[in-house]
């Protein structure tokens, strides 16, 4: 576990300041020193939030990069599959497109690109993808 993850875990485990300070009725600011202390606590808490945001932004960028490569890999597989179907005469050909119907939608090759979701039931696709994620298949 990295240093920031260790510190964050410690913060998460100490979520309830009531154990230290009591309930709101038990502790009040009584002088400028207490007020300054509260300001310091607020700044520390805001700094912790910024560190969390930076940490997870970095993690999100890593996930996007990995999944972006994965998406491109699967697009390549679909392009290759559609090209093979076309060579076997199983596709519908027009002057500008090559297409093939699948249960989830139509693969369409237009001027060197593939439109993977044209005609697909996007909501159904999302449900299947979410279920696969929930089961840890992806």
N, C-alpha and C positions, 0 to 999 in steps of 0.2 A: 504494500500500500504506500502511495507517495506521501510526502509530508503534508501536502494540502489535504489529501483524503483523510489522513489521520486526524488532522486538526478539525476538519469538517465533521468527522464522526464524533469527535469529542463534543463539538457544539451541539450536534443533534441529540446526543445523549443527555445534555444539560438544557433541554428546551424550557423547563419550567423554573423561572426565577422565584416563584412563590416559596420554594423550599429554602432559598437563601434569604429572601427579603420578607417573607410572610405575605399576607394578602395586601391588597391596595390600602386597606384601612390601617394596617399595622406600620407602614413606613410612609413618611412624608418629607418633602424638602423643607428644611428648617433654616437654611442659611445659604449664602453664596457658594460656599464650598460644596454643599450637596447639589446645588444647581449645576455647577461646573462638572461635578462627577457625572451627573446625568447626561450632560452634553457629550462628555467623553465616551460614555456607554453607547450613546446613539451613534456616534462616529465609528466606533469599533464595530457595531452591528451592521452599519451601512457598508463598511469595508469588507466584512465577511460576505455580505450579499453580493458585492461586486466580484469578489474572488470566486464565489459559486458560479455567478453568471459567466465569468471568463473561462472557468474550468469546463462548464458544460457547453459553452460555445465551441471550445476547442474540440471536445468530444463529438459534438454534433457535426462539425466540419469533417472529422475523421470518418464518421459513419456515412456522411454524404459522399465522400470520396470513394470509399469501399463499395457502397451500394451503387454509385454511378458507374463504376467499372463493371459491376455485376450486371447492371441493366444493359450496358453496351455489349457485354458478352452474349447475353440472351437475345438481344436484337440481331447480333451476328448469326446466331444459330437459326433464328427465324428467317433471316434473309437467305441463308444457305438452303434451308428446307424449301422455301418458296421457289427458289431457283431450280432445285431438283424436281419439284412438282411440275414446274413449267417445262422442263426438258422432257418429262414423261407425258406431257400433253394433258395434265389433269387440272390446269388452271383456266380461268376465263381471261382471254387476251383482248385488249383493245389497242388503239394506236398509242395511248399514253399510259396504260396501266396493265399490270398482271395481277389478278386477284384469285383468292382461294378461300372458300367458306369453311369456318370451323364452328363448333358449337358455341364458343364464346364470342364470336365476331368474325370479321373478314380480314385476312391478311391482304394488304394491297401494296404493291411495289409501283411507285410513281417516280419516274426519272431517277432511279437509283436509291430511293428511300422507301421505307416500309411504314405504313400507317397501321399500327398494331391494334388499335382499339376502334377503328371505324366500324360502326354498327354493333359494337360489343355492348353488353349489358354492364356498364361501368359499376353500378351499385352492387351487382352480383359479384363482379370481380373483386371489389374491395372487401366484401364479406368473406370471400374465400381466402383472400390474402390475410385478413385479420385472423381468421381461424387458424391458418397455417402458422402465423406468428405466435398465437396463443398456445399452440401445441408444440412450439419449439422446432418446427420443421424448417423454418427459414432463419 
